[in-house]
Amino acid sequence: MTHYSRLYKVVIDVPEGDHDKELTFWQEATGQTLTPFQRYPEYHGAFLPGDVFALLVQRLGTGHARVHLDIHTDDLEAETARLEALGARPMRLVNDHWQVMEDPAGLPFCIIPQPPGSLNDDNAQRWDG
């Protein structure tokens, strides 16, 4: 089955104690206001100029600071299977909404579902089969 995906977002994961200064730093570094998400208040984000890439700062409950990437797709199951076949490993489904994965080197990334029709040949990679 055909589906689309694209690398779309960089997420800066920050422990609670460093969150506010990290948020301020990235807002000043990018010149963008990173606004809190209503549904997920641990995230502050913005589309970067051109709307082709987004930045999020995520407040972690536990863990070390790191950066991870988000891949957006119109078919979560197909994209998870495609990346698993390439050597990625599913870790957990979060909020019954997005899939946390590890790449072959053990680095985390997420697969985020997009509404049908929002990804196409103009803004994403098409995967047949």
N, CA, C and O atoms as a printed pandas DataFrame, in Angstrom:
     atom_number atom_name residue_name chain_id  residue_number  x_coord  y_coord  z_coord
0              1         N          MET        A               1    0.838   -1.176    0.000
1              2        CA          MET        A               1    0.000    0.000    0.000
2              3         C          MET        A               1    0.889    1.248    0.000
3              4         O          MET        A               1    1.895    1.288    0.709
4              5         N          THR        A               2    0.537    2.237   -0.766
5              6        CA          THR        A               2    1.293    3.474   -0.841
6              7         C          THR        A               2    1.050    4.328    0.403
7              8         O          THR        A               2   -0.079    4.463    0.874
8              9         N          HIS        A               3    2.140    4.902    0.923
9             10        CA          HIS        A               3    2.017    5.878    2.000
10            11         C          HIS        A               3    3.126    6.913    1.844
11            12         O          HIS        A               3    4.044    6.742    1.042
12            13         N          TYR        A               4    3.028    7.988    2.622
13            14        CA          TYR        A               4    3.999    9.075    2.583
14            15         C          TYR        A               4    4.615    9.272    3.963
15            16         O          TYR        A               4    4.003    8.985    4.991
16            17         N          SER        A               5    5.851    9.773    3.948
17            18        CA          SER        A               5    6.483   10.197    5.196
18            19         C          SER        A               5    7.514   11.272    4.896
19            20         O          SER        A               5    7.975   11.426    3.765
20            21         N          ARG        A               6    7.867   12.020    5.956
21            22        CA          ARG        A               6    8.926   13.019    5.811
22            23         C          ARG        A               6    9.543   13.303    7.177
23            24         O          ARG        A               6    8.873   13.268    8.209
24            25         N          LEU        A               7   10.828   13.580    7.146
25            26        CA          LEU        A               7   11.515   14.058    8.330
26            27         C          LEU        A               7   11.055   15.486    8.531
27            28         O          LEU        A               7   11.223   16.322    7.643
28            29         N          TYR        A               8   10.474   15.779    9.689
29            30        CA          TYR        A               8    9.769   17.040    9.811
30            31         C          TYR        A               8   10.139   17.879   11.029
31            32         O          TYR        A               8    9.953   19.096   11.022
32            33         N          LYS        A               9   10.653   17.248   12.057
33            34        CA          LYS        A               9   10.791   17.996   13.298
34            35         C          LYS        A               9   12.026   17.549   14.062
35            36         O          LYS        A               9   12.365   16.366   14.075
36            37         N          VAL        A              10   12.697   18.505   14.699
37            38        CA          VAL        A              10   13.735   18.203   15.668
38            39         C          VAL        A              10   13.155   18.505   17.049
39            40         O          VAL        A              10   12.524   19.541   17.259
40            41         N          VAL        A              11   13.378   17.588   17.977
41            42        CA          VAL        A              11   12.838   17.719   19.329
42            43         C          VAL        A              11   14.011   17.732   20.305
43            44         O          VAL        A              11   14.834   16.817   20.314
44            45         N          ILE        A              12   14.076   18.761   21.111
45            46        CA          ILE        A              12   15.109   18.887   22.125
46            47         C          ILE        A              12   14.495   18.429   23.443
47            48         O          ILE        A              12   13.609   19.088   23.988
48            49         N          ASP        A              13   14.970   17.301   23.945
49            50        CA          ASP        A              13   14.472   16.709   25.189
50            51         C          ASP        A              13   15.290   17.254   26.345
51            52         O          ASP        A              13   16.514   17.125   26.361
52            53         N          VAL        A              14   14.613   17.865   27.318
53            54        CA          VAL        A              14   15.315   18.579   28.378
54            55         C          VAL        A              14   14.768   18.178   29.751
55            56         O          VAL        A              14   13.553   18.162   29.947
56            57         N          PRO        A              15   15.650   17.854   30.700
57            58        CA          PRO        A              15   15.176   17.591   32.061
58            59         C          PRO        A              15   14.475   18.811   32.653
59            60         O          PRO        A              15   14.756   19.949   32.276
60            61         N          GLU        A              16   13.576   18.557   33.567
61            62        CA          GLU        A              16   12.755   19.596   34.198
62            63         C          GLU        A              16   13.581   20.795   34.676
63            64         O          GLU        A              16   13.203   21.938   34.421
64            65         N          GLY        A              17   14.686   20.557   35.354
65            66        CA          GLY        A              17   15.474   21.633   35.928
66            67         C          GLY        A              17   16.113   22.567   34.908
67            68         O          GLY        A              17   16.430   23.711   35.232
68            69         N          ASP        A              18   16.306   22.093   33.682
69            70        CA          ASP        A              18   16.929   22.901   32.631
70            71         C          ASP        A              18   15.924   23.442   31.618
71            72         O          ASP        A              18   16.297   24.197   30.720
72            73         N          HIS        A              19   14.671   23.066   31.751
73            74        CA          HIS        A              19   13.683   23.365   30.725
74            75         C          HIS        A              19   13.549   24.853   30.422
75            76         O          HIS        A              19   13.637   25.247   29.259
76            77         N          ASP        A              20   13.343   25.675   31.422
77            78        CA          ASP        A              20   13.063   27.096   31.181
78            79         C          ASP        A              20   14.238   27.797   30.503
79            80         O          ASP        A              20   14.036   28.567   29.565
80            81         N          LYS        A              21   15.471   27.539   30.968
81            82        CA          LYS        A              21   16.615   28.198   30.335
82            83         C          LYS        A              21   16.853   27.655   28.921
83            84         O          LYS        A              21   17.301   28.394   28.043
84            85         N          GLU        A              22   16.562   26.392   28.701
85            86        CA          GLU        A              22   16.703   25.811   27.357
86            87         C          GLU        A              22   15.666   26.391   26.410
87            88         O          GLU        A              22   15.974   26.714   25.263
88            89         N          LEU        A              23   14.434   26.523   26.892
89            90        CA          LEU        A              23   13.366   27.117   26.102
90            91         C          LEU        A              23   13.733   28.550   25.716
91            92         O          LEU        A              23   13.594   28.935   24.555
92            93         N          THR        A              24   14.191   29.322   26.665
93            94        CA          THR        A              24   14.607   30.706   26.384
94            95         C          THR        A              24   15.743   30.734   25.374
95            96         O          THR        A              24   15.723   31.529   24.434
96            97         N          PHE        A              25   16.730   29.871   25.565
97            98        CA          PHE        A              25   17.862   29.835   24.639
98            99         C          PHE        A              25   17.403   29.585   23.207
99           100         O          PHE        A              25   17.796   30.319   22.300
100          101         N          TRP        A              26   16.574   28.557   22.988
101          102        CA          TRP        A              26   16.179   28.207   21.621
102          103         C          TRP        A              26   15.235   29.230   21.010
103          104         O          TRP        A              26   15.238   29.413   19.793
104          105         N          GLN        A              27   14.439   29.892   21.813
105          106        CA          GLN        A              27   13.614   30.983   21.288
106          107         C          GLN        A              27   14.503   32.118   20.802
107          108         O          GLN        A              27   14.280   32.668   19.723
108          109         N          GLU        A              28   15.507   32.470   21.592
109          110        CA          GLU        A              28   16.404   33.546   21.195
110          111         C          GLU        A              28   17.313   33.128   20.043
111          112         O          GLU        A              28   17.611   33.936   19.164
112          113         N          ALA        A              29   17.753   31.872   20.042
113          114        CA          ALA        A              29   18.644   31.389   18.974
114          115         C          ALA        A              29   17.944   31.351   17.618
115          116         O          ALA        A              29   18.568   31.605   16.588
116          117         N          THR        A              30   16.640   31.033   17.619
117          118        CA          THR        A              30   15.902   30.911   16.351
118          119         C          THR        A              30   15.072   32.143   16.022
119          120         O          THR        A              30   14.628   32.299   14.884
120          121         N          GLY        A              31   14.854   33.025   16.999
121          122        CA          GLY        A              31   13.993   34.182   16.784
122          123         C          GLY        A              31   12.524   33.820   16.706
123          124         O          GLY        A              31   11.716   34.607   16.213
124          125         N          GLN        A              32   12.169   32.636   17.185
125          126        CA          GLN        A              32   10.796   32.156   17.134
126          127         C          GLN        A              32   10.238   31.996   18.544
127          128         O          GLN        A              32   10.959   31.582   19.452
128          129         N          THR        A              33    8.971   32.319   18.731
129          130        CA          THR        A              33    8.289   32.048   19.987
130          131         C          THR        A              33    7.848   30.596   19.970
131          132         O          THR        A              33    7.090   30.181   19.093
132          133         N          LEU        A              34    8.318   29.829   20.928
133          134        CA          LEU        A              34    7.935   28.420   21.042
134          135         C          LEU        A              34    6.775   28.355   22.032
135          136         O          LEU        A              34    6.967   28.491   23.241
136          137         N          THR        A              35    5.582   28.148   21.509
137          138        CA          THR        A              35    4.373   28.209   22.322
138          139         C          THR        A              35    4.029   26.831   22.888
139          140         O          THR        A              35    4.290   25.812   22.249
140          141         N          PRO        A              36    3.439   26.800   24.094
141          142        CA          PRO        A              36    3.060   25.521   24.693
142          143         C          PRO        A              36    1.902   24.881   23.929
143          144         O          PRO        A              36    1.024   25.571   23.411
144          145         N          PHE        A              37    1.919   23.550   23.870
145          146        CA          PHE        A              37    0.824   22.806   23.261
146          147         C          PHE        A              37   -0.254   22.615   24.320
147          148         O          PHE        A              37    0.047   22.216   25.445
148          149         N          GLN        A              38   -1.481   22.889   23.978
149          150        CA          GLN        A              38   -2.578   22.714   24.938
150          151         C          GLN        A              38   -2.739   21.257   25.339
151          152         O          GLN        A              38   -2.879   20.943   26.521
152          153         N          ARG        A              39   -2.720   20.369   24.351
153          154        CA          ARG        A              39   -2.966   18.954   24.625
154          155         C          ARG        A              39   -1.793   18.292   25.341
155          156         O          ARG        A              39   -1.992   17.398   26.164
156          157         N          TYR        A              40   -0.555   18.732   25.027
157          158        CA          TYR        A              40    0.649   18.154   25.618
158          159         C          TYR        A              40    1.498   19.290   26.182
159          160         O          TYR        A              40    2.406   19.763   25.500
160          161         N          PRO        A              41    1.228   19.744   27.413
161          162        CA          PRO        A              41    1.898   20.934   27.953
162          163         C          PRO        A              41    3.399   20.776   28.160
163          164         O          PRO        A              41    4.090   21.766   28.400
164          165         N          GLU        A              42    3.914   19.566   28.074
165          166        CA          GLU        A              42    5.359   19.380   28.209
166          167         C          GLU        A              42    6.116   19.811   26.949
167          168         O          GLU        A              42    7.347   19.835   26.943
168          169         N          TYR        A              43    5.382   20.151   25.881
169          170        CA          TYR        A              43    5.984   20.595   24.623
170          171         C          TYR        A              43    5.760   22.078   24.394
171          172         O          TYR        A              43    4.684   22.609   24.670
172          173         N          HIS        A              44    6.789   22.737   23.886
173          174        CA          HIS        A              44    6.709   24.108   23.365
174          175         C          HIS        A              44    7.262   24.033   21.952
175          176         O          HIS        A              44    8.335   23.465   21.754
176          177         N          GLY        A              45    6.565   24.591   20.956
177          178        CA          GLY        A              45    7.052   24.437   19.593
178          179         C          GLY        A              45    6.659   25.558   18.665
179          180         O          GLY        A              45    5.843   26.422   18.988
180          181         N          ALA        A              46    7.278   25.508   17.485
181          182        CA          ALA        A              46    6.979   26.470   16.425
182          183         C          ALA        A              46    7.432   25.903   15.095
183          184         O          ALA        A              46    8.370   25.109   15.024
184          185         N          PHE        A              47    6.744   26.330   14.034
185          186        CA          PHE        A              47    7.237   26.078   12.697
186          187         C          PHE        A              47    8.350   27.078   12.448
187          188         O          PHE        A              47    8.225   28.250   12.804
188          189         N          LEU        A              48    9.426   26.628   11.846
189          190        CA          LEU        A              48   10.514   27.536   11.513
190          191         C          LEU        A              48   10.188   28.225   10.198
191          192         O          LEU        A              48    9.343   27.733    9.450
192          193         N          PRO        A              49   10.828   29.344    9.892
193          194        CA          PRO        A              49   10.503   30.066    8.650
194          195         C          PRO        A              49   10.460   29.134    7.437
195          196         O          PRO        A              49   11.339   28.294    7.248
196          197         N          GLY        A              50    9.424   29.302    6.626
197          198        CA          GLY        A              50    9.205   28.461    5.456
198          199         C          GLY        A              50    8.243   27.315    5.711
199          200         O          GLY        A              50    7.797   26.663    4.766
200          201         N          ASP        A              51    7.910   27.055    6.988
201          202        CA          ASP        A              51    6.968   26.001    7.372
202          203         C          ASP        A              51    7.349   24.613    6.871
203          204         O          ASP        A              51    6.481   23.749    6.743
204          205         N          VAL        A              52    8.636   24.382    6.583
205          206        CA          VAL        A              52    9.041   23.059    6.127
206          207         C          VAL        A              52    9.701   22.252    7.229
207          208         O          VAL        A              52    9.990   21.069    7.051
208          209         N          PHE        A              53    9.942   22.891    8.370
209          210        CA          PHE        A              53   10.588   22.199    9.481
210          211         C          PHE        A              53   10.102   22.829   10.777
211          212         O          PHE        A              53    9.817   24.026   10.820
212          213         N          ALA        A              54   10.006   22.038   11.821
213          214        CA          ALA        A              54    9.517   22.530   13.103
214          215         C          ALA        A              54   10.515   22.199   14.206
215          216         O          ALA        A              54   11.324   21.280   14.078
216          217         N          LEU        A              55   10.444   22.959   15.282
217          218        CA          LEU        A              55   11.292   22.771   16.445
218          219         C          LEU        A              55   10.411   22.630   17.673
219          220         O          LEU        A              55    9.468   23.400   17.859
220          221         N          LEU        A              56   10.715   21.651   18.508
221          222        CA          LEU        A              56   10.023   21.468   19.785
222          223         C          LEU        A              56   11.050   21.404   20.897
223          224         O          LEU        A              56   12.140   20.862   20.713
224          225         N          VAL        A              57   10.707   21.953   22.051
225          226        CA          VAL        A              57   11.446   21.720   23.278
226          227         C          VAL        A              57   10.503   20.934   24.181
227          228         O          VAL        A              57    9.399   21.386   24.488
228          229         N          GLN        A              58   10.951   19.749   24.604
229          230        CA          GLN        A              58   10.127   18.847   25.411
230          231         C          GLN        A              58   10.674   18.781   26.831
231          232         O          GLN        A              58   11.862   18.534   27.037
232          233         N          ARG        A              59    9.810   19.002   27.796
233          234        CA          ARG        A              59   10.181   18.843   29.204
234          235         C          ARG        A              59   10.098   17.361   29.554
235          236         O          ARG        A              59    9.041   16.743   29.424
236          237         N          LEU        A              60   11.213   16.799   29.997
237          238        CA          LEU        A              60   11.258   15.396   30.388
238          239         C          LEU        A              60   10.936   15.254   31.873
239          240         O          LEU        A              60   11.319   16.094   32.687
240          241         N          GLY        A              61   10.236   14.191   32.209
241          242        CA          GLY        A              61   10.050   13.863   33.615
242          243         C          GLY        A              61   11.323   13.262   34.190
243          244         O          GLY        A              61   11.716   13.580   35.312
244          245         N          THR        A              62   11.962   12.397   33.420
245          246        CA          THR        A              62   13.227   11.781   33.803
246          247         C          THR        A              62   14.081   11.653   32.544
247          248         O          THR        A              62   13.585   11.787   31.425
248          249         N          GLY        A              63   15.340   11.398   32.741
249          250        CA          GLY        A              63   16.235   11.171   31.611
250          251         C          GLY        A              63   17.188   12.323   31.385
251          252         O          GLY        A              63   17.111   13.364   32.039
252          253         N          HIS        A              64   18.087   12.109   30.444
253          254        CA          HIS        A              64   19.137   13.061   30.121
254          255         C          HIS        A              64   18.741   13.902   28.917
255          256         O          HIS        A              64   17.932   13.490   28.086
256          257         N          ALA        A              65   19.336   15.099   28.843
257          258        CA          ALA        A              65   19.114   15.959   27.686
258          259         C          ALA        A              65   19.631   15.261   26.430
259          260         O          ALA        A              65   20.660   14.586   26.453
260          261         N          ARG        A              66   18.895   15.439   25.338
261          262        CA          ARG        A              66   19.276   14.866   24.048
262          263         C          ARG        A              66   18.424   15.528   22.979
263          264         O          ARG        A              66   17.529   16.319   23.279
264          265         N          VAL        A              67   18.705   15.205   21.765
265          266        CA          VAL        A              67   17.918   15.666   20.620
266          267         C          VAL        A              67   17.431   14.436   19.883
267          268         O          VAL        A              67   18.184   13.479   19.701
268          269         N          HIS        A              68   16.167   14.455   19.452
269          270        CA          HIS        A              68   15.690   13.374   18.591
270          271         C          HIS        A              68   14.893   13.960   17.426
271          272         O          HIS        A              68   14.470   15.115   17.466
272          273         N          LEU        A              69   14.699   13.160   16.412
273          274        CA          LEU        A              69   13.982   13.569   15.209
274          275         C          LEU        A              69   12.601   12.938   15.186
275          276         O          LEU        A              69   12.386   11.856   15.732
276          277         N          ASP        A              70   11.661   13.638   14.540
277          278        CA          ASP        A              70   10.320   13.103   14.311
278          279         C          ASP        A              70   10.103   12.927   12.818
279          280         O          ASP        A              70   10.396   13.820   12.022
280          281         N          ILE        A              71    9.588   11.770   12.453
281          282        CA          ILE        A              71    9.156   11.491   11.090
282          283         C          ILE        A              71    7.636   11.535   11.093
283          284         O          ILE        A              71    6.998   10.850   11.893
284          285         N          HIS        A              72    7.054   12.325   10.215
285          286        CA          HIS        A              72    5.599   12.398   10.101
286          287         C          HIS        A              72    5.155   11.506    8.947
287          288         O          HIS        A              72    5.841   11.406    7.930
288          289         N          THR        A              73    4.006   10.860    9.110
289          290        CA          THR        A              73    3.509    9.923    8.102
290          291         C          THR        A              73    1.985    9.921    8.060
291          292         O          THR        A              73    1.319   10.276    9.033
292          293         N          ASP        A              74    1.451    9.517    6.918
293          294        CA          ASP        A              74    0.000    9.367    6.812
294          295         C          ASP        A              74   -0.446    7.936    7.091
295          296         O          ASP        A              74   -1.639    7.643    7.021
296          297         N          ASP        A              75    0.500    7.027    7.411
297          298        CA          ASP        A              75    0.164    5.641    7.735
298          299         C          ASP        A              75    1.163    5.139    8.778
299          300         O          ASP        A              75    2.231    4.634    8.432
300          301         N          LEU        A              76    0.811    5.282   10.047
301          302        CA          LEU        A              76    1.702    4.938   11.149
302          303         C          LEU        A              76    2.144    3.479   11.086
303          304         O          LEU        A              76    3.325    3.180   11.261
304          305         N          GLU        A              77    1.223    2.590   10.843
305          306        CA          GLU        A              77    1.544    1.164   10.809
306          307         C          GLU        A              77    2.504    0.832    9.663
307          308         O          GLU        A              77    3.471    0.098    9.863
308          309         N          ALA        A              78    2.250    1.358    8.485
309          310        CA          ALA        A              78    3.110    1.081    7.332
310          311         C          ALA        A              78    4.502    1.677    7.524
311          312         O          ALA        A              78    5.500    1.035    7.197
312          313         N          GLU        A              79    4.575    2.887    8.046
313          314        CA          GLU        A              79    5.888    3.529    8.253
314          315         C          GLU        A              79    6.668    2.825    9.350
315          316         O          GLU        A              79    7.883    2.664    9.232
316          317         N          THR        A              80    5.999    2.405   10.407
317          318        CA          THR        A              80    6.674    1.649   11.465
318          319         C          THR        A              80    7.245    0.359   10.891
319          320         O          THR        A              80    8.399    0.025   11.159
320          321         N          ALA        A              81    6.465   -0.363   10.116
321          322        CA          ALA        A              81    6.933   -1.612    9.511
322          323         C          ALA        A              81    8.084   -1.367    8.542
323          324         O          ALA        A              81    9.042   -2.139    8.520
324          325         N          ARG        A              82    8.007   -0.308    7.743
325          326        CA          ARG        A              82    9.069    0.007    6.778
326          327         C          ARG        A              82   10.390    0.276    7.500
327          328         O          ARG        A              82   11.440   -0.227    7.102
328          329         N          LEU        A              83   10.322    1.068    8.557
329          330        CA          LEU        A              83   11.545    1.412    9.286
330          331         C          LEU        A              83   12.064    0.236   10.108
331          332         O          LEU        A              83   13.273    0.080   10.281
332          333         N          GLU        A              84   11.164   -0.578   10.607
333          334        CA          GLU        A              84   11.577   -1.789   11.317
334          335         C          GLU        A              84   12.332   -2.723   10.373
335          336         O          GLU        A              84   13.327   -3.331   10.767
336          337         N          ALA        A              85   11.866   -2.837    9.135
337          338        CA          ALA        A              85   12.550   -3.666    8.141
338          339         C          ALA        A              85   13.951   -3.129    7.821
339          340         O          ALA        A              85   14.820   -3.883    7.384
340          341         N          LEU        A              86   14.164   -1.834    8.039
341          342        CA          LEU        A              86   15.482   -1.229    7.811
342          343         C          LEU        A              86   16.400   -1.343    9.030
343          344         O          LEU        A              86   17.559   -0.933    8.972
344          345         N          GLY        A              87   15.888   -1.896   10.129
345          346        CA          GLY        A              87   16.712   -2.107   11.313
346          347         C          GLY        A              87   16.313   -1.320   12.540
347          348         O          GLY        A              87   16.960   -1.451   13.579
348          349         N          ALA        A              88   15.265   -0.501   12.463
349          350        CA          ALA        A              88   14.785    0.229   13.638
350          351         C          ALA        A              88   14.004   -0.725   14.538
351          352         O          ALA        A              88   13.551   -1.784   14.104
352          353         N          ARG        A              89   13.858   -0.326   15.794
353          354        CA          ARG        A              89   13.158   -1.166   16.760
354          355         C          ARG        A              89   12.064   -0.357   17.450
355          356         O          ARG        A              89   12.351    0.687   18.035
356          357         N          PRO        A              90   10.808   -0.825   17.392
357          358        CA          PRO        A              90    9.731   -0.131   18.113
358          359         C          PRO        A              90    9.958   -0.224   19.622
359          360         O          PRO        A              90   10.307   -1.284   20.143
360          361         N          MET        A              91    9.758    0.891   20.312
361          362        CA          MET        A              91    9.946    0.923   21.765
362          363         C          MET        A              91    8.600    0.968   22.492
363          364         O          MET        A              91    8.329    0.147   23.369
364          365         N          ARG        A              92    7.757    1.944   22.113
365          366        CA          ARG        A              92    6.446    2.051   22.773
366          367         C          ARG        A              92    5.554    2.995   21.972
367          368         O          ARG        A              92    6.028    3.876   21.254
368          369         N          LEU        A              93    4.267    2.786   22.115
369          370        CA          LEU        A              93    3.263    3.678   21.540
370          371         C          LEU        A              93    2.862    4.669   22.636
371          372         O          LEU        A              93    2.524    4.262   23.747
372          373         N          VAL        A              94    2.899    5.957   22.327
373          374        CA          VAL        A              94    2.618    6.999   23.314
374          375         C          VAL        A              94    1.236    7.589   23.045
375          376         O          VAL        A              94    0.922    7.983   21.922
376          377         N          ASN        A              95    0.418    7.642   24.095
377          378        CA          ASN        A              95   -0.929    8.224   24.019
378          379         C          ASN        A              95   -1.757    7.631   22.879
379          380         O          ASN        A              95   -2.604    8.319   22.309
380          381         N          ASP        A              96   -1.522    6.379   22.547
381          382        CA          ASP        A              96   -2.198    5.725   21.418
382          383         C          ASP        A              96   -2.113    6.571   20.163
383          384         O          ASP        A              96   -3.019    6.545   19.329
384          385         N          HIS        A              97   -1.028    7.321   20.023
385          386        CA          HIS        A              97   -0.955    8.310   18.945
386          387         C          HIS        A              97    0.340    8.237   18.151
387          388         O          HIS        A              97    0.291    8.219   16.921
388          389         N          TRP        A              98    1.500    8.194   18.807
389          390        CA          TRP        A              98    2.746    8.160   18.053
390          391         C          TRP        A              98    3.642    7.045   18.561
391          392         O          TRP        A              98    3.537    6.606   19.706
392          393         N          GLN        A              99    4.532    6.594   17.670
393          394        CA          GLN        A              99    5.393    5.452   17.928
394          395         C          GLN        A              99    6.811    5.940   18.226
395          396         O          GLN        A              99    7.416    6.639   17.413
396          397         N          VAL        A             100    7.337    5.567   19.394
397          398        CA          VAL        A             100    8.732    5.821   19.720
398          399         C          VAL        A             100    9.538    4.633   19.204
399          400         O          VAL        A             100    9.184    3.476   19.429
400          401         N          MET        A             101   10.627    4.947   18.509
401          402        CA          MET        A             101   11.483    3.920   17.909
402          403         C          MET        A             101   12.934    4.163   18.318
403          404         O          MET        A             101   13.268    5.228   18.837
404          405         N          GLU        A             102   13.794    3.170   18.083
405          406        CA          GLU        A             102   15.235    3.340   18.148
406          407         C          GLU        A             102   15.797    2.978   16.790
407          408         O          GLU        A             102   15.381    1.992   16.182
408          409         N          ASP        A             103   16.742    3.775   16.313
409          410        CA          ASP        A             103   17.400    3.436   15.054
410          411         C          ASP        A             103   18.408    2.318   15.313
411          412         O          ASP        A             103   18.576    1.923   16.466
412          413         N          PRO        A             104   19.088    1.789   14.288
413          414        CA          PRO        A             104   20.011    0.675   14.504
414          415         C          PRO        A             104   21.122    0.950   15.518
415          416         O          PRO        A             104   21.633    0.010   16.125
416          417         N          ALA        A             105   21.508    2.211   15.718
417          418        CA          ALA        A             105   22.541    2.543   16.700
418          419         C          ALA        A             105   21.971    2.770   18.095
419          420         O          ALA        A             105   22.722    3.052   19.028
420          421         N          GLY        A             106   20.642    2.651   18.251
421          422        CA          GLY        A             106   20.011    2.835   19.546
422          423         C          GLY        A             106   19.573    4.254   19.839
423          424         O          GLY        A             106   19.203    4.557   20.974
424          425         N          LEU        A             107   19.603    5.140   18.841
425          426        CA          LEU        A             107   19.170    6.521   19.033
426          427         C          LEU        A             107   17.651    6.621   18.876
427          428         O          LEU        A             107   17.087    6.037   17.950
428          429         N          PRO        A             108   16.988    7.352   19.764
429          430        CA          PRO        A             108   15.535    7.436   19.690
430          431         C          PRO        A             108   15.056    8.372   18.581
431          432         O          PRO        A             108   15.735    9.333   18.221
432          433         N          PHE        A             109   13.879    8.069   18.054
433          434        CA          PHE        A             109   13.148    8.950   17.145
434          435         C          PHE        A             109   11.682    8.579   17.261
435          436         O          PHE        A             109   11.344    7.533   17.814
436          437         N          CYS        A             110   10.815    9.430   16.745
437          438        CA          CYS        A             110    9.379    9.166   16.820
438          439         C          CYS        A             110    8.758    9.190   15.437
439          440         O          CYS        A             110    9.233    9.879   14.534
440          441         N          ILE        A             111    7.691    8.426   15.290
441          442        CA          ILE        A             111    6.865    8.459   14.079
442          443         C          ILE        A             111    5.533    9.059   14.496
443          444         O          ILE        A             111    4.857    8.549   15.390
444          445         N          ILE        A             112    5.166   10.153   13.832
445          446        CA          ILE        A             112    3.978   10.927   14.198
446          447         C          ILE        A             112    2.953   10.832   13.066
447          448         O          ILE        A             112    3.282   11.143   11.921
448          449         N          PRO        A             113    1.721   10.411   13.357
449          450        CA          PRO        A             113    0.709   10.339   12.305
450          451         C          PRO        A             113    0.217   11.725   11.880
451          452         O          PRO        A             113    0.095   12.637   12.699
452          453         N          GLN        A             114   -0.056   11.858   10.610
453          454        CA          GLN        A             114   -0.624   13.065   10.013
454          455         C          GLN        A             114   -1.996   12.716    9.429
455          456         O          GLN        A             114   -2.234   11.557    9.087
456          457         N          PRO        A             115   -2.887   13.672    9.309
457          458        CA          PRO        A             115   -4.197   13.388    8.725
458          459         C          PRO        A             115   -4.060   12.927    7.272
459          460         O          PRO        A             115   -3.176   13.394    6.553
460          461         N          PRO        A             116   -4.929   12.015    6.842
461          462        CA          PRO        A             116   -4.903   11.582    5.439
462          463         C          PRO        A             116   -4.995   12.788    4.501
463          464         O          PRO        A             116   -5.778   13.710    4.732
464          465         N          GLY        A             117   -4.193   12.768    3.454
465          466        CA          GLY        A             117   -4.209   13.826    2.456
466          467         C          GLY        A             117   -3.286   14.993    2.757
467          468         O          GLY        A             117   -3.061   15.835    1.887
468          469         N          SER        A             118   -2.739   15.066    3.984
469          470        CA          SER        A             118   -1.862   16.194    4.325
470          471         C          SER        A             118   -0.455   16.015    3.769
471          472         O          SER        A             118    0.268   16.994    3.584
472          473         N          LEU        A             119   -0.065   14.789    3.504
473          474        CA          LEU        A             119    1.236   14.521    2.889
474          475         C          LEU        A             119    1.005   14.062    1.459
475          476         O          LEU        A             119    0.081   13.298    1.181
476          477         N          ASN        A             120    1.861   14.539    0.549
477          478        CA          ASN        A             120    1.692   14.212   -0.868
478          479         C          ASN        A             120    3.038   14.301   -1.572
479          480         O          ASN        A             120    4.069   14.499   -0.928
480          481         N          ASP        A             121    3.030   14.155   -2.898
481          482        CA          ASP        A             121    4.278   14.176   -3.665
482          483         C          ASP        A             121    5.019   15.500   -3.563
483          484         O          ASP        A             121    6.220   15.544   -3.828
484          485         N          ASP        A             122    4.342   16.581   -3.186
485          486        CA          ASP        A             122    4.976   17.889   -3.091
486          487         C          ASP        A             122    5.680   18.126   -1.758
487          488         O          ASP        A             122    6.581   18.962   -1.686
488          489         N          ASN        A             123    5.291   17.409   -0.697
489          490        CA          ASN        A             123    5.870   17.726    0.604
490          491         C          ASN        A             123    6.416   16.508    1.378
491          492         O          ASN        A             123    6.811   16.638    2.536
492          493         N          ALA        A             124    6.436   15.346    0.745
493          494        CA          ALA        A             124    6.864   14.140    1.442
494          495         C          ALA        A             124    7.400   13.100    0.452
495          496         O          ALA        A             124    7.257   13.240   -0.763
496          497         N          GLN        A             125    8.018   12.059    1.007
497          498        CA          GLN        A             125    8.502   10.938    0.203
498          499         C          GLN        A             125    7.373    9.921    0.065
499          500         O          GLN        A             125    6.725    9.562    1.048
500          501         N          ARG        A             126    7.147    9.470   -1.137
501          502        CA          ARG        A             126    6.126    8.454   -1.396
502          503         C          ARG        A             126    6.772    7.069   -1.338
503          504         O          ARG        A             126    7.829    6.836   -1.924
504          505         N          TRP        A             127    6.119    6.163   -0.625
505          506        CA          TRP        A             127    6.606    4.783   -0.494
506          507         C          TRP        A             127    5.545    3.857   -1.076
507          508         O          TRP        A             127    4.413    3.822   -0.593
508          509         N          ASP        A             128    5.904    3.121   -2.095
509          510        CA          ASP        A             128    4.987    2.175   -2.728
510          511         C          ASP        A             128    5.239    0.778   -2.194
511          512         O          ASP        A             128    6.381    0.350   -2.026
512          513         N          GLY        A             129    4.137    0.074   -1.931
513          514        CA          GLY        A             129    4.247   -1.319   -1.550
514          515         C          GLY        A             129    4.196   -1.504   -0.126
515          516         O          GLY        A             129    4.277   -2.635    0.353
